[in-house]
Amino acid sequence: MKNKFKINDLQLIICDDKIQHDESKAVIHKVLDDEDYSFDAITCLARPVEFSIVNQLYNLDKKKVKEACDECNKSKKIKVLSTQSYHLILCPLIERYTFFGKDQAEKLSNQVIDTCNEYKISTLRITQFCMMLDEFLPIYDQFKGILHAFSTRSDSTIKTVYFDVPEKNYYQLKTLFATYEN
């Protein structure tokens, strides 16, 4: 399913069926393109393992990917891998998800927005939420932080944000996104 929302001048899309995965093993089998959207940049967690989105989306040099992921996770700062046609924004792994709530999600979202501004990105796909397990993660609070960052940044170059979300959280997130909509 897919739903669109408008917050200020920003179009937000949530979609629950463009990533095929085995949730019980946290293994991604396939990342599907969306026929309605193309993206200047895609965010993902800095996980250089074979089943991660980093390796599912692109045929990047695996050594460079591992080095970039290691650097991102060590410094706890966003890292960008770029080609002629896209930017891959690597977000550092979170050590304790139970402490990653609204404020932390807003801070990381603002860092992503700053990175998008630096690279003049207007269309962004955010993939790292597709594998979230809500019994371990405060998904609702995290999305409040994310939505607050995107709805308050008037300096952003981003015009469209596309979220890959878990099917089991789709309706909950649809309701939350609607509360932020103009």
N, C-alpha and C positions, 0 to 999 in steps of 0.2 A: 504494500500500500504506500501511497505517496500523498502528502498534503503540503500546500503552500500557504505561507503567511507573509504579511507585510508589516514591518516595523520601521517606522520613519521612511527612509528611502531605501531600505534594505529588504530584499526578498529572501525569505528563509524557507527551505524545503526539508521535510523529514521523510525518510524513505526506509522501509524495513525489508526490502526484497532484492537488493542489488549486490549483496555479499552472501555467498553460500559458505556455510561453515558448520563445524561440529562443535556445538556449544559446550558439550561435556568435556571435550579435550582442548578447547580453545584453539582449534585448528581451522584456518581459513583455507577453503578449497579453491574458491574462485571469486574474483572481483569483477562484477559486470558493469559495463558502461551503461549510462542512462541515455536513451535515444533523444531526450529532450534537452540535455545539458552537456556542455563541455566545460573544462576547468583550466584556469591558469595555474592553479596550485592545488595540491592535495596534502592534508596533514595525516600523519600516522605516528604511532609510537615507535621509538628508536629500538626496534627488535630485529636484529639482522638474521634471524633464523629463517629457514627455508619456507615455513608456512606463514610468515608474517606478510602484512600488506606491502611492506617495502619490497619484498621479492616477488609478490604476486602481480603488482602493477607494472613494473618496469624491468627492462633488461639492463640494469645498471651493473657496473663492474662490482662483483661481490666483495672484493677486497676494499674498494673505496666505500661501499655501503657499511661494511663492518667498522672501518676506521671512523666514519662519520657518526655512526651509532654509538661507538665507544666514547668518542669525544663529547657528544651530546649528553650522554648519561653521566660521564665523569664531571663535566662542568655544570650540569643541570640547566643548560641553556639550549635554546632552540638552535638547530643546525639546518641548513638548506642545501640540498643537492639540486642542481639545475642542469637542464639540457636545453636544446634550442626550442623545444615545444612546451615545456612545463617546469614547474618548481615542485620539489618534494620537501615539505616542511616536516622535519623530524622533531617530535616532542619528547622530552626526557621521560624515562620510566618513573613511576611514582613508587616509592619504597613502602609506604603505609597508606593504602587506599582508605582505610577507616578515618584517616585524618585529612583526606582530600575532599573538602566540602565546597561551599559556595565561594568563600573568599579565595581559596587556592585556585578554583576553576576560573574565577574572574581574572585573577592575576595572570594565569597562563593564557587565557583568551586575549588579554590586552597585549601580551608578548607576541601572540600570533598576529594580531591586528597590526602591531608595529612592524613586524616582518613583512606583512602584506603591503603596507605602505611603502616600505623600503624598496620592494620589488614591483610596485605599481600593479598589484594583483587585484582584479575586480571580481573574479569568480573562484570560489574556494569550496572544496569538498573536504569534509571532516569525517575520517573513517574510524578513529580510535574508539568510538562508542559502540560499534557493532558487536563487540564481544563482552560487553559489560554484564556482570552478574549482579543483579540488584540486591541479592541477599547479603553481599559483601560490600557493596558500594552505595554511597548515598547519592544515587543517580538524580533524584529530583532536586536536591540542593545544588549539585554540580551544574545542572542545566539552568538553575536560577542565576548562578554566577556567570555562566556563559552568556545567557540572554541579556543580563544586565550590562555586561561589557559591550556586546554588539549593539544594544539599543541606546547606549549613552555616548558612543564614540562618534562625534560629528566630523572628525578629521580622517575617517577611514576611506580608503580607496575601494573597499569591497562593496559590491552591489548585490551579489548573490552568494548565499552560504547554503550548502547542501550537507545535511547530516545523515550518515548511515547509522541507524539506531536498531536496537534489538526489537524483534517482533513483540516480545512479551511486554515491552515498555512503550509500545507505539501509542496506544490510546491515552495513557497517562501523560506522555510528552505532548501529544496533540492538544490536550486540555491546557497544559502549562503554556505552550506556545501561543494559544488563542488568547490567554490573559495578557500577553505582551503586545498583541496585535493592535494596530491603529484602527 
